[in-house]
Amino acid sequence: MVNNILGSHANLSTLLAQSVNNANQTTPPTSLQATADLEANAQKITDELLGQFSDEKVGQVLNQQLTSLLTISSTPSILNYKLSDEELALRTVISSQQEGLLNNENSTKLIERLNTSVKNIQGAYASTSAILSNLGQLGHKQQTFLASSQQRVERSLNPFMEDLSRKNYEDGDNYLFELSVKTKEGDVINITFNSAQGYDENTGEATDDFSLSYEVNGDLSKAEHQALTQVLSGVGEMADEFFKTKQSSHSSYVPLNQTDISLDFLTGFNHQQLSGFDVSFSTTDGETILPSENNLNLSYNIDAASNQQALVYKSESGQSEVDFTLDMSTFGGQDINQMQQYITTLDKSLEDSRRNSFDETNDSAFGHKGDEKMKQGFALFKDAFTSMSSAAERYSRIESVASQQFTNGRELVSDLVDNMITNDPRYQGLGSSEKNTLGAGISKLADFDAAFSFAMDRGDYQPKSSIELSQATEQEKSGKFSGVTQSKNASTRFDYQDSHPNTYDKKESYNIGTAVKNNELVGLDQSYKADVDKKTYQFNPEKSQYEIKMALKEQTISESSIRFINDIWLEKNQDSYSMDKKERINSNNTQDEFKRTSSHSHSKLVTLIGDLDKLAEDKNVRREYLTNLSQVNFFMDKEN
């Protein structure tokens, strides 16, 4: 939640405050000076200063201790000018910072140096007290002098250290969080949180800018407040993951692992009280050489008029960009098998895209880190898909109109189809189950259009993977017949967005049509089609252009048509496959040479099962059968 975000900034503020407040401590760090060093210093000044410890002499001992802390021996000095305690302490801090800058240390290391400098200065005063105590010269007058000097040093160091700390961390974190929620009645709730840390050159002061605004346009009911709380909880958990911070050698911001973000709360989104929300997260990490911006935008809305829910997601981090959209009906049922089939299809599509992005060295075009980011974004995409499907199922159970829109139509036909293709031993269908990755039968899930893309800007190469998946269902009724048609489509594409001509395209489609009469399935048509188009190129430096290296086209088609009339089973199945491949041959000839490979196969099977003798011998039976067959075919053709 927002409080957690504030907490992360409070930690930074605490760290900076500690750098200053540590000056109030009096316990010397054990690593500053060993007892032997103290005794050596004491012996060195004993003869000269014994019995003469005026303020001036005490100052000389303190000056000696502070001078020993300087980390850069070549620090310039002004002849015949004695530095005060405050100036020496300040120079101690500056010299330590200069050493860190010469070593190209980042802000985290420089802040650590500030803390060390404060502790060392405290140690210098403690060492001076120890030396005087060993010499028997630490009286009330000397203690008062040292305490007064330490207070002056603290007052001198505090503003400088705060200024230096802020400059080190300036623009090191700049976080923005915006949330807008709209109720079903039209009221709008806007919540904005912004934080930035820096240094105001005009005033010479360090700045901590935290702002949180909460605005409600309208009056919220108790139910709306409860629905808003549920959204805030889910969005707050997203914010906790997005705004994670750490202290590392390069940055205080943890790159977003999108698999840690959950959209499960969409399953329980209260559509009866709310119509949607928009949320934006962003960070600017200025600790690296090139400041890095990280942005995440998410929009989820429900349109009651069209019974649609829509989600738009976009995440930008460094060179990579994740985009996905989901448009889905609010009516749908539970279909575990089909959901698993779709998830398998999505995973296979991503793997196809990844595999076809590999070059000759078997390296992904996205690189190892880019490849991992793509997988993370894809996992969130699948999470959103399952959450919205569950939301549609829940919505359908709540709404009374769902029985008219969904339950009485598609679910009945879906069960009839499942029973035929699963339990009827006569069923041949589309052949091998591996061939149709989209799943046979009618899906009970809510209809949807889903699209995912991952893109990177790697300079000369700009690889992009795109994956789309959709399902559309229609119901038809004519006379005694009713039916459902459904199409499922998946596509995968990999390219370099015009920076390189290599491409990989795969399109798959599954279509099913049904005819039902008297609650019996009398007609079932299915078809599956897959097209693959792949092209790879190689660069010819002599011509300064890309030349085709390999071009491949593949097509697979499977079709099945079943008519079950008067206890007679008629099934027609067709399968075809074609492939055309063109490959460049390396040779010494000046002309281009290619090897072509082509193949084609086709099979057809017609199955007729029933009392064929009666059908052949009895004209009335045959006439009735042919009449009914013609009616079913007419309905199926009309439906398609």
N, C-alpha and C positions, 0 to 999 in steps of 0.2 A: 504494500500500500504506500501512499504518499509519505506516511510517517517513516517508513523504512528508507525512502529516498533522502528525506531530511537527515536521517541518522547518518547516512554515508557522508554527507557534507559536514555534519557536526564532527565526525571523526577527523576530517581534514582541519577544521577550525581548532579542534582540541590539540592536534599535533602542532599547529603553529603557535597556539597559546603556550603549550608546554615549552617550546623553544625559548620563550620569554620568561615564563614563570619559574623555570628551573633555576634562574638566577637567584631566586630567593632561598635556595637550599644552601646549607653550610657544610654538608658532609663531603669530604674530598673523595674523589674516585681513587680507588686503590692503584689504578694503572698510571696515575700521573707522575709519581716520583717515589722511588724506593727509600727506605729509611737511611740507607747508606748515602744517598744523594743529599738528603736533608742534613746529615751530619757533616758531609763534606762542605756544603755551603755554609753551615754554621761555623766550622773551623776557619774557613776562608775570611770571614768578616769579623771574627772574634777580636783579633788584635786591634783592628782599626776602629771598631764601633763600640766595643765593650765600655759600658758606663757612659756612653754618649748618645743614647737612643732617644733623641728628640724626634719631633715629627719629621724633620728632614731626613734623619737617619733611618727611621722606619720606612719612609717613602723610598729610600734608596734600596732597601731590601725588597720591598714590594715591586719596585721598578725592575729589579734584577729577575724576580720570578716571572713577571709578565713578559719581559723581553724574551725569556727562554721559550715562550710558547709560539713565537713567530715561526711559521712553517716555511717561509721563503726568505732565505738569508740575504738575497740581493735586493730586498725591499729598500727603495731609496730613502734617505734621511737628510734632514737639513742640518748643516754644521752649526754647532754652538746653540742648538735649540733642544732643550730638554722636554721630551714628551710627557704630558700629564698622564695620570693613571687612566683617565677616561680615553685619552687618545691612544694609549698603548693597548687597552682592551679592544677598542674599535679596530685598531690595526691588526690585532690578533685574528679577529673575525674575518677581516678583509683578506689577509694573507692566506687564510685557510680556504676561503672561497676562490681566490685566484689559483691556488694549487688545484682545486677541483676542476675549474674551468680549463686549465692547461691540460688536464687529463681527460677532457671531454666527458665529464660526468653529467648525468641527467639530474632532473630536479629532485628526485628522491634522494640521491646521494648528497646533493648540496644541502638539503634539509637536515640530513644526518650530520653533516659537518657543522651546521649551526648548533645543533644540540651538543655536539662534542666541544665546540668552542665555549659554550656557556659553562659546561662542566669543568673545562680546563681553567677558565677564569676563576670559577669558584675555588678550584684546587689551588690556584696561585695565592689567594688570600689565606686559605687554610694552611698552606706550606709556610707562608710568612709568619703566621701565628705560631706554628710549630717551632720554627727557627728561634723566634724570640723567647718562646717558652723554654727551650733547651738551654738558652743562654741566661735564663733567669731575668729577662728584660721585658716580659709581657705583663705590664701593669695596666691599671685602669686607663691611664692616659693613652697608651699604645692601642688598647682594644677600642677605645673611642675613635681614635684616628682611623683605624682599619675599617670599622663599621661605617663611619661617615664616608670614607673613600668608596666602599662597596656600594653604598646607596647611590652615590653620584654616578658610578659606572653603570648600575642597573638602569637609572633614568636615561643615561646616554644611549645604552644599547637597545632598550625596548623599542623605540620607534624605528631605529635603523633595521633591527632584525625583522620586525614586522613588515617593513617596506621590502626588504630583501627577500623574505619568504614569499610575499605576494608576487613579486616580479618573477621569482623562480616558477611559481605556479600559475602565473597569469595565463588565462585562457586554457589552463590545464583541465578544467572541467566546466562544461557549459551544458546543462541538462534542461530539456524542455519536455513537458508532459501536458497534453491537452486532451480532454474528454468532453464529448457532447452527447447527451442522451435525450432522445425524444420520446415522449409518452404517446400512447394511442390517441389521447385527447388533444394532442398538439402542443403541450407544454414542453419547454426545452430547458435542460439543465446543463450548464457549462462549467467545467472545472479546469483550471489552468494552474500548473506549477512550473516555475522557472527558477533556475539557480545559475549563478555565474560567480567566479572569483577573479579578482584582478587588482589593478592599482590605478588610482585616479591621479594622473599627472598634474591636473589643474590644482587640486587641493593638496596633493602630496600625501594622501591617505590611502591605506589599504581598504579594499571594498569587499564585502560579503553581500551578494545580492540574492536573497531568497524571496520569492513572491508566490503566494497561493491565493487564487481568487475562486469564488463559488457564486455562481449567478443562476437564479431560477426565474424564468419568464412564465409565470402562471402559478396556480396553487396546486400543490401535490397532495393527493389523498394518502391515507395510511397504506393502502395496497400498492400505490405507486412508489412510496418510500421503500417498502419491502423489496419490490422489483428492482429499484435502483441500487439498493444495498447488494443484491445478488450480482449485478453487473460490476459494481465497484470492487467486489471481492475478486471476481475473475480477472478484471483488468489490472487490479492491484498486484496480483500474483505475476501477471505478465510484466508489469513494471519492475518488480523485484528482480526478475531474471534479466531484463534488458539493462537495468542500471547497476548491475553488479560491478564492484570496484575491487581492485587489488593494488598492491605495491609491487611493481616489477621493475626490471632494468630498463624498460622502454616506455611503459605507459601505466597509468593507474586504472585504465578502463579494460574490463574483461570483454574480449570480442564475443558477440552474441552467439551462443549455441542454440539454434532455433528448435532443437529437439527438447530443450528444457522449457520452452514455452508451451502452455497447454490451452487449447480452445475447447476443452470439455464443457466449460460452463455454458456454451451455446446450446447444449442439449436441453438444459433447463431454462432457457431464456423465456421470460414471461411475456408472451406475445399478446396476452389479454390486457396487459397494462402498458407495455412499451412497444414502440414501432421500430426501434433500432438505435444504434450508437455509432459514433466515429471517434477513433482514438489515434493520437500521434505521439511517438516517442522520438527524441533525437538527442545525440550527444556530440560534442566537439572536443576531441582530444588533442590538445596543443602541445603535448610533451614530446611528441616525435618530431623529426626534422620537418616532415610535411604533415600539417595538421590533418587528422582523420575525422571525417564526418560519418556518423552512423544514424540512419533514419529508419523508422518503422511506422507505417500507416495502415490502419485496419478500419474497414467500414462494414457494418452488418445491418441490414434493413429488411423489414417485412412489409410487403404490399398486400394488404388485406383484400383489395379490390380484385387483384389478379391471382391471389393465392400463391404468391411467390416469395421466396426469401433469397437474398443476394449478399454475397460476401466478396470484398475486394481487399487484397493484401499486397503490400509492396514493402520490400526491405532493401536498403542500400547500405553497403558497408565496404569502404575501400574501393577495390576494383570490381566487386561482385554486386549483382542485383538479382533479387528473387521476386517474381511476380506470380500471383495466381488469383483466379476468379472462380466463383461458384455461384451459378444461378440454379436454384432448385425449387421444386414445388413444395408447398407446405403440406401436401397430402402424400402419404406413403405408408407402407407396411414394413414389418420385420421380415427380412430375407437373409439369413445368416450365410447360406451357401452362395447366393449371388454377391453379397458384399465381399466375401472372401475371394470370389472369382474376379471382381473388379480390382481389389487390392493386388492380386496376383498379376493382373493385366497391367496395372500401373507400374509395379516393380519391374516387370519384364520390359516395359516400354523405356523406363529409365536405364536399365541395363543395356538395352539395344543402343540407346543414344550414347552412353558412356563408351561402349565397346567400339562404336564406329567413330569416336573422336580420337582414338589412339593413332599415333603416327608410326613410322617405321621402327622407332625405338621402343614401342609399346608404352609410351608416356601419354597420359591424358592431355588433351588440349587445354584443360582447365588447371593443370598442375595438381599436386597432391592436396594442398590446402583448399583450392577452389573446388576440387572434387568432393571434399568433405563438406564444404558449405552447401553444395548442391544437394547432397544427401540429407543434410539437416533441414533445409528448406522444404524438400520433398516430403520428409516425415511429417512436418507441420501441415502441409497440404493434405496428406492422407488423413491426419487427425481432424482437420476441418471438415473433410468429406464425410467421415463417419459420424462426427458430432451433428452436422446438419441433417444427415439421414435419420439419426435418432430423434432430432427435434421434430422432423416431419412425422415420424411414427407417433410421437407423444402428442403432437398437435391433432393428428387424425383421431386418436382415442378420445380427446377432449371435445372436439367439435361434433355436434350431432349431424351436421351436413356431410360429414365424411362418409357416412353409409351410402349416401346418394352419389357422391363424387367418386368414391373409390371402392369401398368394400364389396358392394353387390355386383360390381362389374368385373374389374380386373382380377380380384382375388379368386373368384369362382373359376374363371377361365384358366388362371395360372395353375390352380390345383388339378384341373382336368388334364392340362398339358403335362404337368409333372408326372401324373399317374401313368400317362401313355408312354412317355419317353423313358421312364424309369422302370416301370413294372411290366409293360406288355412285351412278351418274348418275341412278338412279330416285328417289333420296331428295329429298323436298320439305321435310320436317321442320317446324320452327317458324317458317319464313320468315326475315325480316330478322335478321341476327346482332346488330344494335344493340338489338333488342327485348329479348333475354335477356342481361342483364349478368352473370348467374351462370355462364354457360358450359354448353354442351350436352355430353351424354355422362356417363359415370361417372368421378368423380374417384378417383384412386389414393391421394390424400393421406389421412393419418390423420383420422378423424372428430373433430369438435371443436364446442365452444360458446365463442364469443368475444364479449365485450362491452366497449365503451369509452364513457367519458363524460367530459365537460369541463364544469365549472361555475364560475361566478364570483358573488361577492357584491358588487354595485355599489350597495348601498344600496336604493333603491326598485326597482331592477331586478336580478333574479337569473337571468340567462340560463343555459341548460344544453343541451348537445348530447349525444345518446346514439346509439350505433351498435352494432348487433348482427349477427353473422354466424355461421352454424352449418351443419354437415354431419352427416347421420346415415345409416348404411348398414346394411342387413340382408340376410342370405342365406337362401334358402328352397330346399328340395328335397322333391319329391313324385313318386314313381314314376320315370318316365324323364326328368322335367323338373327342372331347377335354374334358379335365377335370383337376381338381385340387385336390390333396390330402394334408391333413394337419394333423399334430400331435401336441398336446399340452400335456405337462407333468409337474407334480409338485411332489416334494418329500420333506418330513420333517423327520429329525432325531435328537434325543436327546440321548446323552450317556455321560459317564464319562471318555472317552479316556483311557480305560484300568485300571483306578484306582478304578472302581466299575462296576459290571456287568449289572446294570440297563440299558435298552435300550428301545427306542420308535422309530418305523419306520412306515411311511405312504407314500405310493406311489399312485399317481393318474395319469390316462392317458385318453385323449379324442382323438379319431381319426375320421376323416371324409374323405370320398371319393365321387367324383361326376363324372357324365357323362353328357355332353352337346352336343346336336345335333340341328343344325339350330337355335342357340341362345335360345334353350329351355332346361330346366333341365329334363332329362329323367331318371337319376339314382342318388340316394343319400343313402350312407351307413354311419352310425354313431355307435360308440361304446364308452362306458365309463367303466372304471375299477378302483376300489380302493382296495388296500391291506393294512391292518394294522397288524403290528407285535409288540407286547409289552411284555416285560419281566421285572419283579421286583424280587429282591432278598432280603434276610435278612441274617445278620451275625450270625453264630452259634459259640459262644465263646468256647464251648466244643470241637468242631472240628477245630476251627481256620480257618473257611472257610465260603464263602457265599453259601447259599442254596436257591433254587428256591422258591419264595413265590407265584407268579402268572405268568402264561403264557397265552397270548391271541392272537388268529389269527382270522382276519375277512376278508372276501372278498365280494365285491359287483360288479356285472357285469350287464350292461344294453346295449342292442343292438337293432338297428333299421335299417331296409332295405326297401327302397322305390323304386318302378319302376313305372314311369308314361308314358305309351306307348299307343298311339291310344285312348286317352281319358279314359283309364282304369287305375285306381289307385290300386296298389298292395303294401301292407305294412305288414312287419313281425316284431314283437316286442318280445323280450325275456328279462326277468329279473331274476336274481338269487342272492341269499344271503346265505353265509355259515359262521358259527362261531364255534370255538373250544376254550374252556377255561379250564385251569387247575389251581386249587387253593389248596394251602397247608392247611390242617386242623390241628389246634392246639390240641394235645392230649398228654396223659401221656405215650402212647406206645413208645417203642424204635424205631419201624419201622416208616418210613415216610408214611403219609396218605394224599391222595389228593382227591379232589372232581372235577369231570370232567363234563362239560356242553357243549353240542353240538347241533347245529340246522342247518337246511338247507331248503331253499324254492326255488321254480322255477316256473315261469309262462311264457306262450307263447301265443301270439295272432296274428292271420292272418286276415287281412282286405282286401277285394276285392270290389271295387266300380266302377261301369260303366254299360254299356249296356250288361249285362251278357247273356241275351237271344240271342242276335245277335251273341255273341261270341260262344255260344253253338250250334246254329243252322247253322251258315254260316261257312263252312269249310275254305273258302278262307280268311275270316276275322280271323279265329282262326289260320290258317297257317301263315298269315302275322304277327299276334301278337306274336306268338311263335318264329318266325324267328327274329323279332326285339328284343324280350326279350333276346333271346340267344346272340345276338350281343352286347347288353348292358351289360349282365352278363360277357361276355368274356372280354370286355373292362375294366369293373370294376375289374375283377380278375387280368388282366394284370397290371392294374394301381396299385393294391395293392401288 
